[in-house]
Each structure stands twice: as structure tokens, then as C-alpha cells.
Amino acid sequence: MIELIGILLVVQGGGGLLNRLLGAHSPSWFVQLHVLPPSLHVVASVVMVLLGVAVLTGTRKRRG
């Protein structure tokens, strides 16, 4: 279950980041682009990717 959260964070963050960096005008289905002001989109996307990677790395280390 925790791995699913990590994957969702990486997908949402990475997709939102690409959406903003490529200049798309539609927020698409990326949650942070719908709920945050435009000035925070890139920062929130990067934070989500980093959190997702941390969660996935943590679960992998815990397994051994």
C-alpha cells in the first residue's frame, strides 16, 4: 500500500512538472495544478517527486 502512494506521488509530481515545463495551459489530471496557485506548481511538483522517491526508497530498504 505504501508503495502505491510513492508511485502516485512520483507520477503526479513528474507529470505536473512536465506539464508546466512544456508550457501546457491545461492542468490536466494533475492534482497540484488544480488546488495550488500557479506560482507554486513547479515547486509542489518537485517536492512530490522527491517525496515519492523517498517513500519508494524507504520501502525498498525496509524489505532488505
LUMKOL-684989 format. One record per atom (N, C-alpha, C): residue number from 0; residue in one letter; atom name; x, z, y. Coordinates in steps of 0.001 Angstrom, whole numbers, plus 500000, padded with zeros to 6 digits. Last residue first. Example, Ala and Ser with C-alpha at 12.3 -4.5 7.8 and 13.67 -1.06 7.14 Angstrom:
BEGIN
<r><vexdo>1</vexdo><tilo>s</tilo><tinu>N</tinu><X>512850</X><Z>507080</Z><Y>497750</Y></r>
<r><vexdo>1</vexdo><tilo>s</tilo><tinu>CA</tinu><X>513670</X><Z>507140</Z><Y>498940</Y></r>
<r><vexdo>1</vexdo><tilo>s</tilo><tinu>C</tinu><X>512900</X><Z>507870</Z><Y>500030</Y></r>
<r><vexdo>0</vexdo><tilo>a</tilo><tinu>N</tinu><X>513190</X><Z>507800</Z><Y>494310</Y></r>
<r><vexdo>0</vexdo><tilo>a</tilo><tinu>CA</tinu><X>512300</X><Z>507800</Z><Y>495500</Y></r>
<r><vexdo>0</vexdo><tilo>a</tilo><tinu>C</tinu><X>513200</X><Z>507800</Z><Y>496700</Y></r>
END
This chain:
BEGIN
<r><vexdo>63</vexdo><tilo>g</tilo><tinu>N</tinu><X>514865</X><Z>502627</Z><Y>494821</Y></r>
<r><vexdo>63</vexdo><tilo>g</tilo><tinu>CA</tinu><X>516155</X><Z>502715</Z><Y>494153</Y></r>
<r><vexdo>63</vexdo><tilo>g</tilo><tinu>C</tinu><X>516829</X><Z>501472</Z><Y>494089</Y></r>
<r><vexdo>62</vexdo><tilo>r</tilo><tinu>N</tinu><X>512600</X><Z>503153</Z><Y>496280</Y></r>
<r><vexdo>62</vexdo><tilo>r</tilo><tinu>CA</tinu><X>512454</X><Z>502748</Z><Y>494873</Y></r>
<r><vexdo>62</vexdo><tilo>r</tilo><tinu>C</tinu><X>513765</X><Z>502798</Z><Y>494107</Y></r>
<r><vexdo>61</vexdo><tilo>r</tilo><tinu>N</tinu><X>513585</X><Z>503658</Z><Y>498788</Y></r>
<r><vexdo>61</vexdo><tilo>r</tilo><tinu>CA</tinu><X>512955</X><Z>504748</Z><Y>498060</Y></r>
<r><vexdo>61</vexdo><tilo>r</tilo><tinu>C</tinu><X>512806</X><Z>504419</Z><Y>496571</Y></r>
<r><vexdo>60</vexdo><tilo>k</tilo><tinu>N</tinu><X>514417</X><Z>501159</Z><Y>499640</Y></r>
<r><vexdo>60</vexdo><tilo>k</tilo><tinu>CA</tinu><X>515414</X><Z>502193</Z><Y>499386</Y></r>
<r><vexdo>60</vexdo><tilo>k</tilo><tinu>C</tinu><X>514857</X><Z>503325</Z><Y>498543</Y></r>
<r><vexdo>59</vexdo><tilo>r</tilo><tinu>N</tinu><X>511903</X><Z>499943</Z><Y>499972</Y></r>
<r><vexdo>59</vexdo><tilo>r</tilo><tinu>CA</tinu><X>512855</X><Z>499383</Z><Y>499012</Y></r>
<r><vexdo>59</vexdo><tilo>r</tilo><tinu>C</tinu><X>513925</X><Z>500404</Z><Y>498645</Y></r>
<r><vexdo>58</vexdo><tilo>t</tilo><tinu>N</tinu><X>510761</X><Z>501391</Z><Y>501989</Y></r>
<r><vexdo>58</vexdo><tilo>t</tilo><tinu>CA</tinu><X>510131</X><Z>501406</Z><Y>500668</Y></r>
<r><vexdo>58</vexdo><tilo>t</tilo><tinu>C</tinu><X>511067</X><Z>500872</Z><Y>499595</Y></r>
<r><vexdo>57</vexdo><tilo>g</tilo><tinu>N</tinu><X>512560</X><Z>500811</Z><Y>504092</Y></r>
<r><vexdo>57</vexdo><tilo>g</tilo><tinu>CA</tinu><X>512384</X><Z>502177</Z><Y>503622</Y></r>
<r><vexdo>57</vexdo><tilo>g</tilo><tinu>C</tinu><X>511751</X><Z>502257</Z><Y>502241</Y></r>
<r><vexdo>56</vexdo><tilo>t</tilo><tinu>N</tinu><X>512151</X><Z>498077</Z><Y>504437</Y></r>
<r><vexdo>56</vexdo><tilo>t</tilo><tinu>CA</tinu><X>513465</X><Z>498558</Z><Y>504015</Y></r>
<r><vexdo>56</vexdo><tilo>t</tilo><tinu>C</tinu><X>513363</X><Z>499972</Z><Y>503448</Y></r>
<r><vexdo>55</vexdo><tilo>l</tilo><tinu>N</tinu><X>509485</X><Z>498089</Z><Y>505322</Y></r>
<r><vexdo>55</vexdo><tilo>l</tilo><tinu>CA</tinu><X>509845</X><Z>497389</Z><Y>504083</Y></r>
<r><vexdo>55</vexdo><tilo>l</tilo><tinu>C</tinu><X>511201</X><Z>497848</Z><Y>503551</Y></r>
<r><vexdo>54</vexdo><tilo>v</tilo><tinu>N</tinu><X>509763</X><Z>499574</Z><Y>507696</Y></r>
<r><vexdo>54</vexdo><tilo>v</tilo><tinu>CA</tinu><X>508875</X><Z>500039</Z><Y>506625</Y></r>
<r><vexdo>54</vexdo><tilo>v</tilo><tinu>C</tinu><X>509256</X><Z>499391</Z><Y>505301</Y></r>
<r><vexdo>53</vexdo><tilo>a</tilo><tinu>N</tinu><X>511528</X><Z>497916</Z><Y>509137</Y></r>
<r><vexdo>53</vexdo><tilo>a</tilo><tinu>CA</tinu><X>511908</X><Z>499293</Z><Y>508802</Y></r>
<r><vexdo>53</vexdo><tilo>a</tilo><tinu>C</tinu><X>511056</X><Z>499838</Z><Y>507660</Y></r>
<r><vexdo>52</vexdo><tilo>v</tilo><tinu>N</tinu><X>509967</X><Z>495628</Z><Y>509412</Y></r>
<r><vexdo>52</vexdo><tilo>v</tilo><tinu>CA</tinu><X>511215</X><Z>495551</Z><Y>508648</Y></r>
<r><vexdo>52</vexdo><tilo>v</tilo><tinu>C</tinu><X>511669</X><Z>496951</Z><Y>508237</Y></r>
<r><vexdo>51</vexdo><tilo>g</tilo><tinu>N</tinu><X>507925</X><Z>496715</Z><Y>511024</Y></r>
<r><vexdo>51</vexdo><tilo>g</tilo><tinu>CA</tinu><X>507622</X><Z>496147</Z><Y>509716</Y></r>
<r><vexdo>51</vexdo><tilo>g</tilo><tinu>C</tinu><X>508852</X><Z>496063</Z><Y>508830</Y></r>
<r><vexdo>50</vexdo><tilo>l</tilo><tinu>N</tinu><X>509366</X><Z>497414</Z><Y>513330</Y></r>
<r><vexdo>50</vexdo><tilo>l</tilo><tinu>CA</tinu><X>508689</X><Z>498444</Z><Y>512539</Y></r>
<r><vexdo>50</vexdo><tilo>l</tilo><tinu>C</tinu><X>508374</X><Z>497945</Z><Y>511132</Y></r>
<r><vexdo>49</vexdo><tilo>l</tilo><tinu>N</tinu><X>510182</X><Z>494833</Z><Y>514148</Y></r>
<r><vexdo>49</vexdo><tilo>l</tilo><tinu>CA</tinu><X>511174</X><Z>495849</Z><Y>513799</Y></r>
<r><vexdo>49</vexdo><tilo>l</tilo><tinu>C</tinu><X>510564</X><Z>496982</Z><Y>512968</Y></r>
<r><vexdo>48</vexdo><tilo>v</tilo><tinu>N</tinu><X>507678</X><Z>493640</Z><Y>514660</Y></r>
<r><vexdo>48</vexdo><tilo>v</tilo><tinu>CA</tinu><X>508588</X><Z>493069</Z><Y>513657</Y></r>
<r><vexdo>48</vexdo><tilo>v</tilo><tinu>C</tinu><X>509589</X><Z>494125</Z><Y>513199</Y></r>
<r><vexdo>47</vexdo><tilo>m</tilo><tinu>N</tinu><X>506738</X><Z>495326</Z><Y>516717</Y></r>
<r><vexdo>47</vexdo><tilo>m</tilo><tinu>CA</tinu><X>506006</X><Z>495221</Z><Y>515450</Y></r>
<r><vexdo>47</vexdo><tilo>m</tilo><tinu>C</tinu><X>506880</X><Z>494655</Z><Y>514347</Y></r>
<r><vexdo>46</vexdo><tilo>v</tilo><tinu>N</tinu><X>508628</X><Z>494835</Z><Y>518720</Y></r>
<r><vexdo>46</vexdo><tilo>v</tilo><tinu>CA</tinu><X>508505</X><Z>496186</Z><Y>518157</Y></r>
<r><vexdo>46</vexdo><tilo>v</tilo><tinu>C</tinu><X>507783</X><Z>496137</Z><Y>516812</Y></r>
<r><vexdo>45</vexdo><tilo>v</tilo><tinu>N</tinu><X>508036</X><Z>492142</Z><Y>519252</Y></r>
<r><vexdo>45</vexdo><tilo>v</tilo><tinu>CA</tinu><X>509363</X><Z>492516</Z><Y>518740</Y></r>
<r><vexdo>45</vexdo><tilo>v</tilo><tinu>C</tinu><X>509311</X><Z>493894</Z><Y>518087</Y></r>
<r><vexdo>44</vexdo><tilo>s</tilo><tinu>N</tinu><X>505409</X><Z>492434</Z><Y>520238</Y></r>
<r><vexdo>44</vexdo><tilo>s</tilo><tinu>CA</tinu><X>505674</X><Z>491617</Z><Y>519048</Y></r>
<r><vexdo>44</vexdo><tilo>s</tilo><tinu>C</tinu><X>507018</X><Z>491979</Z><Y>518432</Y></r>
<r><vexdo>43</vexdo><tilo>a</tilo><tinu>N</tinu><X>505795</X><Z>493978</Z><Y>522527</Y></r>
<r><vexdo>43</vexdo><tilo>a</tilo><tinu>CA</tinu><X>504995</X><Z>494513</Z><Y>521421</Y></r>
<r><vexdo>43</vexdo><tilo>a</tilo><tinu>C</tinu><X>505254</X><Z>493739</Z><Y>520131</Y></r>
<r><vexdo>42</vexdo><tilo>v</tilo><tinu>N</tinu><X>507295</X><Z>492136</Z><Y>524066</Y></r>
<r><vexdo>42</vexdo><tilo>v</tilo><tinu>CA</tinu><X>507860</X><Z>493440</Z><Y>523683</Y></r>
<r><vexdo>42</vexdo><tilo>v</tilo><tinu>C</tinu><X>507111</X><Z>494018</Z><Y>522484</Y></r>
<r><vexdo>41</vexdo><tilo>v</tilo><tinu>N</tinu><X>505432</X><Z>490046</Z><Y>524396</Y></r>
<r><vexdo>41</vexdo><tilo>v</tilo><tinu>CA</tinu><X>506713</X><Z>489808</Z><Y>523712</Y></r>
<r><vexdo>41</vexdo><tilo>v</tilo><tinu>C</tinu><X>507305</X><Z>491127</Z><Y>523223</Y></r>
<r><vexdo>40</vexdo><tilo>h</tilo><tinu>N</tinu><X>503202</X><Z>491382</Z><Y>525718</Y></r>
<r><vexdo>40</vexdo><tilo>h</tilo><tinu>CA</tinu><X>503073</X><Z>490626</Z><Y>524468</Y></r>
<r><vexdo>40</vexdo><tilo>h</tilo><tinu>C</tinu><X>504396</X><Z>490482</Z><Y>523725</Y></r>
<r><vexdo>39</vexdo><tilo>l</tilo><tinu>N</tinu><X>503126</X><Z>492625</Z><Y>528176</Y></r>
<r><vexdo>39</vexdo><tilo>l</tilo><tinu>CA</tinu><X>503632</X><Z>493395</Z><Y>527025</Y></r>
<r><vexdo>39</vexdo><tilo>l</tilo><tinu>C</tinu><X>503633</X><Z>492612</Z><Y>525720</Y></r>
<r><vexdo>38</vexdo><tilo>s</tilo><tinu>N</tinu><X>501950</X><Z>490945</Z><Y>529997</Y></r>
<r><vexdo>38</vexdo><tilo>s</tilo><tinu>CA</tinu><X>503323</X><Z>491384</Z><Y>530270</Y></r>
<r><vexdo>38</vexdo><tilo>s</tilo><tinu>C</tinu><X>503943</X><Z>492144</Z><Y>529098</Y></r>
<r><vexdo>37</vexdo><tilo>p</tilo><tinu>N</tinu><X>499271</X><Z>490609</Z><Y>529110</Y></r>
<r><vexdo>37</vexdo><tilo>p</tilo><tinu>CA</tinu><X>500284</X><Z>489580</Z><Y>528848</Y></r>
<r><vexdo>37</vexdo><tilo>p</tilo><tinu>C</tinu><X>501729</X><Z>490025</Z><Y>529078</Y></r>
<r><vexdo>36</vexdo><tilo>p</tilo><tinu>N</tinu><X>498023</X><Z>493707</Z><Y>527666</Y></r>
<r><vexdo>36</vexdo><tilo>p</tilo><tinu>CA</tinu><X>498190</X><Z>492791</Z><Y>528800</Y></r>
<r><vexdo>36</vexdo><tilo>p</tilo><tinu>C</tinu><X>499329</X><Z>491802</Z><Y>528521</Y></r>
<r><vexdo>35</vexdo><tilo>l</tilo><tinu>N</tinu><X>496541</X><Z>493792</Z><Y>524342</Y></r>
<r><vexdo>35</vexdo><tilo>l</tilo><tinu>CA</tinu><X>497522</X><Z>494203</Z><Y>525341</Y></r>
<r><vexdo>35</vexdo><tilo>l</tilo><tinu>C</tinu><X>497566</X><Z>493228</Z><Y>526516</Y></r>
<r><vexdo>34</vexdo><tilo>v</tilo><tinu>N</tinu><X>494730</X><Z>492667</Z><Y>522546</Y></r>
<r><vexdo>34</vexdo><tilo>v</tilo><tinu>CA</tinu><X>494476</X><Z>494015</Z><Y>523055</Y></r>
<r><vexdo>34</vexdo><tilo>v</tilo><tinu>C</tinu><X>495429</X><Z>494466</Z><Y>524164</Y></r>
<r><vexdo>33</vexdo><tilo>h</tilo><tinu>N</tinu><X>495506</X><Z>490091</Z><Y>521785</Y></r>
<r><vexdo>33</vexdo><tilo>h</tilo><tinu>CA</tinu><X>494124</X><Z>490322</Z><Y>522199</Y></r>
<r><vexdo>33</vexdo><tilo>h</tilo><tinu>C</tinu><X>493947</X><Z>491655</Z><Y>522911</Y></r>
<r><vexdo>32</vexdo><tilo>l</tilo><tinu>N</tinu><X>498056</X><Z>490273</Z><Y>520970</Y></r>
<r><vexdo>32</vexdo><tilo>l</tilo><tinu>CA</tinu><X>497781</X><Z>489332</Z><Y>522050</Y></r>
<r><vexdo>32</vexdo><tilo>l</tilo><tinu>C</tinu><X>496356</X><Z>489467</Z><Y>522560</Y></r>
<r><vexdo>31</vexdo><tilo>q</tilo><tinu>N</tinu><X>497948</X><Z>491975</Z><Y>518801</Y></r>
<r><vexdo>31</vexdo><tilo>q</tilo><tinu>CA</tinu><X>498548</X><Z>492470</Z><Y>520039</Y></r>
<r><vexdo>31</vexdo><tilo>q</tilo><tinu>C</tinu><X>498287</X><Z>491537</Z><Y>521220</Y></r>
<r><vexdo>30</vexdo><tilo>v</tilo><tinu>N</tinu><X>496771</X><Z>490292</Z><Y>516786</Y></r>
<r><vexdo>30</vexdo><tilo>v</tilo><tinu>CA</tinu><X>496061</X><Z>491434</Z><Y>517356</Y></r>
<r><vexdo>30</vexdo><tilo>v</tilo><tinu>C</tinu><X>496629</X><Z>491855</Z><Y>518714</Y></r>
<r><vexdo>29</vexdo><tilo>f</tilo><tinu>N</tinu><X>496467</X><Z>486921</Z><Y>516457</Y></r>
<r><vexdo>29</vexdo><tilo>f</tilo><tinu>CA</tinu><X>497457</X><Z>487986</Z><Y>516568</Y></r>
<r><vexdo>29</vexdo><tilo>f</tilo><tinu>C</tinu><X>496895</X><Z>489134</Z><Y>517405</Y></r>
<r><vexdo>28</vexdo><tilo>w</tilo><tinu>N</tinu><X>495056</X><Z>484626</Z><Y>516216</Y></r>
<r><vexdo>28</vexdo><tilo>w</tilo><tinu>CA</tinu><X>494551</X><Z>485783</Z><Y>515479</Y></r>
<r><vexdo>28</vexdo><tilo>w</tilo><tinu>C</tinu><X>495519</X><Z>486957</Z><Y>515529</Y></r>
<r><vexdo>27</vexdo><tilo>s</tilo><tinu>N</tinu><X>495230</X><Z>483229</Z><Y>519476</Y></r>
<r><vexdo>27</vexdo><tilo>s</tilo><tinu>CA</tinu><X>495066</X><Z>483001</Z><Y>518044</Y></r>
<r><vexdo>27</vexdo><tilo>s</tilo><tinu>C</tinu><X>494533</X><Z>484256</Z><Y>517368</Y></r>
<r><vexdo>26</vexdo><tilo>p</tilo><tinu>N</tinu><X>495507</X><Z>483198</Z><Y>522188</Y></r>
<r><vexdo>26</vexdo><tilo>p</tilo><tinu>CA</tinu><X>496066</X><Z>484348</Z><Y>521476</Y></r>
<r><vexdo>26</vexdo><tilo>p</tilo><tinu>C</tinu><X>495952</X><Z>484230</Z><Y>519958</Y></r>
<r><vexdo>25</vexdo><tilo>s</tilo><tinu>N</tinu><X>496552</X><Z>480130</Z><Y>523670</Y></r>
<r><vexdo>25</vexdo><tilo>s</tilo><tinu>CA</tinu><X>495527</X><Z>480841</Z><Y>522917</Y></r>
<r><vexdo>25</vexdo><tilo>s</tilo><tinu>C</tinu><X>496164</X><Z>482036</Z><Y>522205</Y></r>
<r><vexdo>24</vexdo><tilo>h</tilo><tinu>N</tinu><X>498728</X><Z>478890</Z><Y>524682</Y></r>
<r><vexdo>24</vexdo><tilo>h</tilo><tinu>CA</tinu><X>497844</X><Z>479539</Z><Y>525634</Y></r>
<r><vexdo>24</vexdo><tilo>h</tilo><tinu>C</tinu><X>496734</X><Z>480343</Z><Y>524950</Y></r>
<r><vexdo>23</vexdo><tilo>a</tilo><tinu>N</tinu><X>502128</X><Z>478869</Z><Y>523668</Y></r>
<r><vexdo>23</vexdo><tilo>a</tilo><tinu>CA</tinu><X>500722</X><Z>478672</Z><Y>523328</Y></r>
<r><vexdo>23</vexdo><tilo>a</tilo><tinu>C</tinu><X>499847</X><Z>479453</Z><Y>524300</Y></r>
<r><vexdo>22</vexdo><tilo>g</tilo><tinu>N</tinu><X>504918</X><Z>478980</Z><Y>523985</Y></r>
<r><vexdo>22</vexdo><tilo>g</tilo><tinu>CA</tinu><X>504056</X><Z>478665</Z><Y>525115</Y></r>
<r><vexdo>22</vexdo><tilo>g</tilo><tinu>C</tinu><X>502608</X><Z>478384</Z><Y>524784</Y></r>
<r><vexdo>21</vexdo><tilo>l</tilo><tinu>N</tinu><X>506706</X><Z>479897</Z><Y>522207</Y></r>
<r><vexdo>21</vexdo><tilo>l</tilo><tinu>CA</tinu><X>506451</X><Z>478456</Z><Y>522179</Y></r>
<r><vexdo>21</vexdo><tilo>l</tilo><tinu>C</tinu><X>505439</X><Z>478026</Z><Y>523237</Y></r>
<r><vexdo>20</vexdo><tilo>l</tilo><tinu>N</tinu><X>506590</X><Z>482627</Z><Y>522672</Y></r>
<r><vexdo>20</vexdo><tilo>l</tilo><tinu>CA</tinu><X>507826</X><Z>481911</Z><Y>522988</Y></r>
<r><vexdo>20</vexdo><tilo>l</tilo><tinu>C</tinu><X>507636</X><Z>480399</Z><Y>523004</Y></r>
<r><vexdo>19</vexdo><tilo>r</tilo><tinu>N</tinu><X>503972</X><Z>483295</Z><Y>521765</Y></r>
<r><vexdo>19</vexdo><tilo>r</tilo><tinu>CA</tinu><X>504342</X><Z>483456</Z><Y>523181</Y></r>
<r><vexdo>19</vexdo><tilo>r</tilo><tinu>C</tinu><X>505575</X><Z>482634</Z><Y>523533</Y></r>
<r><vexdo>18</vexdo><tilo>n</tilo><tinu>N</tinu><X>504147</X><Z>482620</Z><Y>519015</Y></r>
<r><vexdo>18</vexdo><tilo>n</tilo><tinu>CA</tinu><X>503043</X><Z>482129</Z><Y>519832</Y></r>
<r><vexdo>18</vexdo><tilo>n</tilo><tinu>C</tinu><X>503413</X><Z>482181</Z><Y>521314</Y></r>
<r><vexdo>17</vexdo><tilo>l</tilo><tinu>N</tinu><X>506305</X><Z>484170</Z><Y>518175</Y></r>
<r><vexdo>17</vexdo><tilo>l</tilo><tinu>CA</tinu><X>506418</X><Z>482702</Z><Y>518197</Y></r>
<r><vexdo>17</vexdo><tilo>l</tilo><tinu>C</tinu><X>505342</X><Z>482080</Z><Y>519077</Y></r>
<r><vexdo>16</vexdo><tilo>l</tilo><tinu>N</tinu><X>505056</X><Z>486689</Z><Y>518459</Y></r>
<r><vexdo>16</vexdo><tilo>l</tilo><tinu>CA</tinu><X>506273</X><Z>486359</Z><Y>519198</Y></r>
<r><vexdo>16</vexdo><tilo>l</tilo><tinu>C</tinu><X>506454</X><Z>484851</Z><Y>519296</Y></r>
<r><vexdo>15</vexdo><tilo>g</tilo><tinu>N</tinu><X>502965</X><Z>486504</Z><Y>516638</Y></r>
<r><vexdo>15</vexdo><tilo>g</tilo><tinu>CA</tinu><X>502680</X><Z>486705</Z><Y>518058</Y></r>
<r><vexdo>15</vexdo><tilo>g</tilo><tinu>C</tinu><X>503868</X><Z>486354</Z><Y>518932</Y></r>
<r><vexdo>14</vexdo><tilo>g</tilo><tinu>N</tinu><X>504463</X><Z>486233</Z><Y>514264</Y></r>
<r><vexdo>14</vexdo><tilo>g</tilo><tinu>CA</tinu><X>503547</X><Z>485181</Z><Y>514700</Y></r>
<r><vexdo>14</vexdo><tilo>g</tilo><tinu>C</tinu><X>503206</X><Z>485287</Z><Y>516170</Y></r>
<r><vexdo>13</vexdo><tilo>g</tilo><tinu>N</tinu><X>505839</X><Z>488701</Z><Y>514210</Y></r>
<r><vexdo>13</vexdo><tilo>g</tilo><tinu>CA</tinu><X>506553</X><Z>487412</Z><Y>514228</Y></r>
<r><vexdo>13</vexdo><tilo>g</tilo><tinu>C</tinu><X>505686</X><Z>486276</Z><Y>514722</Y></r>
<r><vexdo>12</vexdo><tilo>g</tilo><tinu>N</tinu><X>503665</X><Z>490548</Z><Y>514172</Y></r>
<r><vexdo>12</vexdo><tilo>g</tilo><tinu>CA</tinu><X>504694</X><Z>490571</Z><Y>515213</Y></r>
<r><vexdo>12</vexdo><tilo>g</tilo><tinu>C</tinu><X>505416</X><Z>489244</Z><Y>515340</Y></r>
<r><vexdo>11</vexdo><tilo>q</tilo><tinu>N</tinu><X>502228</X><Z>489778</Z><Y>511853</Y></r>
<r><vexdo>11</vexdo><tilo>q</tilo><tinu>CA</tinu><X>501567</X><Z>489860</Z><Y>513160</Y></r>
<r><vexdo>11</vexdo><tilo>q</tilo><tinu>C</tinu><X>502594</X><Z>489799</Z><Y>514290</Y></r>
<r><vexdo>10</vexdo><tilo>v</tilo><tinu>N</tinu><X>504300</X><Z>489926</Z><Y>509897</Y></r>
<r><vexdo>10</vexdo><tilo>v</tilo><tinu>CA</tinu><X>503550</X><Z>488682</Z><Y>510119</Y></r>
<r><vexdo>10</vexdo><tilo>v</tilo><tinu>C</tinu><X>502898</X><Z>488677</Z><Y>511494</Y></r>
<r><vexdo>9</vexdo><tilo>v</tilo><tinu>N</tinu><X>505151</X><Z>492611</Z><Y>510115</Y></r>
<r><vexdo>9</vexdo><tilo>v</tilo><tinu>CA</tinu><X>506106</X><Z>491513</Z><Y>510290</Y></r>
<r><vexdo>9</vexdo><tilo>v</tilo><tinu>C</tinu><X>505373</X><Z>490214</Z><Y>510613</Y></r>
<r><vexdo>8</vexdo><tilo>l</tilo><tinu>N</tinu><X>502747</X><Z>493988</Z><Y>509589</Y></r>
<r><vexdo>8</vexdo><tilo>l</tilo><tinu>CA</tinu><X>503443</X><Z>494175</Z><Y>510859</Y></r>
<r><vexdo>8</vexdo><tilo>l</tilo><tinu>C</tinu><X>504413</X><Z>493029</Z><Y>511128</Y></r>
<r><vexdo>7</vexdo><tilo>l</tilo><tinu>N</tinu><X>502218</X><Z>493119</Z><Y>506969</Y></r>
<r><vexdo>7</vexdo><tilo>l</tilo><tinu>CA</tinu><X>501291</X><Z>492791</Z><Y>508054</Y></r>
<r><vexdo>7</vexdo><tilo>l</tilo><tinu>C</tinu><X>501942</X><Z>492954</Z><Y>509422</Y></r>
<r><vexdo>6</vexdo><tilo>i</tilo><tinu>N</tinu><X>504402</X><Z>494280</Z><Y>505629</Y></r>
<r><vexdo>6</vexdo><tilo>i</tilo><tinu>CA</tinu><X>504249</X><Z>492826</Z><Y>505659</Y></r>
<r><vexdo>6</vexdo><tilo>i</tilo><tinu>C</tinu><X>503320</X><Z>492400</Z><Y>506796</Y></r>
<r><vexdo>5</vexdo><tilo>g</tilo><tinu>N</tinu><X>503828</X><Z>497010</Z><Y>506019</Y></r>
<r><vexdo>5</vexdo><tilo>g</tilo><tinu>CA</tinu><X>505075</X><Z>496422</Z><Y>506506</Y></r>
<r><vexdo>5</vexdo><tilo>g</tilo><tinu>C</tinu><X>504982</X><Z>494915</Z><Y>506627</Y></r>
<r><vexdo>4</vexdo><tilo>i</tilo><tinu>N</tinu><X>501384</X><Z>497199</Z><Y>504655</Y></r>
<r><vexdo>4</vexdo><tilo>i</tilo><tinu>CA</tinu><X>501436</X><Z>497495</Z><Y>506089</Y></r>
<r><vexdo>4</vexdo><tilo>i</tilo><tinu>C</tinu><X>502701</X><Z>496888</Z><Y>506699</Y></r>
<r><vexdo>3</vexdo><tilo>l</tilo><tinu>N</tinu><X>502267</X><Z>496642</Z><Y>502081</Y></r>
<r><vexdo>3</vexdo><tilo>l</tilo><tinu>CA</tinu><X>501307</X><Z>495740</Z><Y>502715</Y></r>
<r><vexdo>3</vexdo><tilo>l</tilo><tinu>C</tinu><X>501299</X><Z>495952</Z><Y>504228</Y></r>
<r><vexdo>2</vexdo><tilo>e</tilo><tinu>N</tinu><X>503798</X><Z>498870</Z><Y>501554</Y></r>
<r><vexdo>2</vexdo><tilo>e</tilo><tinu>CA</tinu><X>504453</X><Z>497568</Z><Y>501665</Y></r>
<r><vexdo>2</vexdo><tilo>e</tilo><tinu>C</tinu><X>503547</X><Z>496555</Z><Y>502353</Y></r>
<r><vexdo>1</vexdo><tilo>i</tilo><tinu>N</tinu><X>501908</X><Z>500817</Z><Y>501279</Y></r>
<r><vexdo>1</vexdo><tilo>i</tilo><tinu>CA</tinu><X>502766</X><Z>500888</Z><Y>502457</Y></r>
<r><vexdo>1</vexdo><tilo>i</tilo><tinu>C</tinu><X>503506</X><Z>499561</Z><Y>502663</Y></r>
<r><vexdo>0</vexdo><tilo>m</tilo><tinu>N</tinu><X>500810</X><Z>500000</Z><Y>498806</Y></r>
<r><vexdo>0</vexdo><tilo>m</tilo><tinu>CA</tinu><X>500000</X><Z>500000</Z><Y>500000</Y></r>
<r><vexdo>0</vexdo><tilo>m</tilo><tinu>C</tinu><X>500857</X><Z>500000</Z><Y>501263</Y></r>
END
